[in-house]
């Protein structure tokens, strides 16, 4: 009887050790992810203020952003116009 108790105790220790190692690896992984996110945020902040300028990035980022915004607005307006026309035709058909 005492030998089975010792085996059970060692298995419990082994499970506890494996759990502790697993939790340490998880917390280490989360810490690395957090550090990477903070580094990305710092880099984005510095590039936004143009403290850092990448050589391959064109300087007309603002005009590209405005162009994309205008295209999105045009898409939204055309979609709204299409649905408005469809609704008018449906109302005429039902009347």
C-alpha positions as CSV (number, residue, x, y, z in Angstrom):
1,X,0.0,0.0,0.0
2,X,2.7,2.5,0.8
3,X,4.4,2.0,-2.6
4,X,1.2,2.9,-4.6
5,X,0.9,6.0,-2.4
6,X,4.4,7.0,-3.4
7,X,3.7,6.4,-7.1
8,X,0.6,8.4,-6.9
9,X,2.4,11.2,-5.1
10,X,5.1,11.3,-7.8
11,X,2.5,11.3,-10.6
12,X,0.8,14.2,-8.9
13,X,4.1,16.0,-8.7
14,X,4.8,15.3,-12.3
15,X,1.4,16.7,-13.4
16,X,2.0,19.7,-11.2
17,X,5.4,20.3,-12.8
18,X,4.0,19.9,-16.3
19,X,1.2,22.3,-15.5
20,X,3.7,24.9,-14.1
21,X,5.9,24.5,-17.2
22,X,2.9,24.9,-19.5
23,X,1.7,28.1,-17.7
24,X,5.2,29.6,-17.7
25,X,5.4,29.0,-21.5
26,X,1.9,30.6,-22.0
27,X,2.9,33.6,-19.9
28,X,6.2,33.9,-21.8
29,X,4.4,33.8,-25.1
30,X,1.9,36.4,-24.1
31,X,4.8,38.6,-22.8
32,X,6.5,38.3,-26.2
33,X,3.3,39.2,-28.1
34,X,2.8,42.2,-25.8
35,X,6.4,43.4,-26.4
36,X,5.9,43.1,-30.2
37,X,2.6,45.0,-30.1
38,X,4.2,47.8,-28.1
39,X,7.1,47.9,-30.6
40,X,4.7,48.1,-33.5
41,X,2.8,50.9,-31.8
42,X,6.0,52.9,-31.1
43,X,7.1,52.5,-34.8
44,X,3.7,53.5,-36.1
45,X,3.7,56.6,-33.7
46,X,7.1,57.6,-34.9
47,X,6.3,57.2,-38.6
48,X,3.1,59.1,-38.1
49,X,5.0,62.1,-36.7
50,X,7.6,61.5,-39.5
51,X,10.4,61.1,-36.9
52,X,11.3,58.0,-38.8
53,X,11.1,58.1,-42.6
54,X,11.4,54.8,-44.5
55,X,13.3,55.2,-47.8
56,X,10.9,53.0,-49.9
57,X,7.7,54.8,-48.7
58,X,6.6,57.6,-51.1
59,X,6.1,61.0,-49.4
60,X,2.6,61.4,-51.0
61,X,0.9,59.1,-48.5
62,X,-1.7,61.8,-47.8
63,X,-2.8,62.0,-51.4
64,X,-3.1,58.2,-51.7
65,X,-5.2,58.2,-48.6
66,X,-7.4,60.9,-50.0
67,X,-7.8,59.0,-53.3
68,X,-8.8,55.9,-51.4
69,X,-11.3,57.9,-49.3
70,X,-12.8,59.5,-52.5
71,X,-13.1,56.1,-54.1
72,X,-14.9,54.7,-51.1
73,X,-17.3,57.7,-51.0
74,X,-18.0,57.2,-54.7
75,X,-18.8,53.5,-54.1
76,X,-21.1,54.3,-51.2
77,X,-22.9,57.0,-53.2
78,X,-23.3,54.7,-56.2
79,X,-24.6,51.9,-54.0
80,X,-27.1,54.3,-52.3
81,X,-28.2,55.6,-55.7
82,X,-28.7,52.1,-57.1
83,X,-30.8,51.1,-54.1
84,X,-32.8,54.4,-54.4
85,X,-33.6,53.6,-58.0
86,X,-34.5,50.1,-57.2
87,X,-36.8,51.2,-54.4
88,X,-38.5,53.7,-56.7
89,X,-39.1,51.1,-59.4
90,X,-40.5,48.7,-56.8
91,X,-42.9,51.3,-55.5
92,X,-44.1,52.1,-59.1
93,X,-44.5,48.4,-59.7
94,X,-46.5,47.8,-56.6
95,X,-48.7,50.9,-57.1
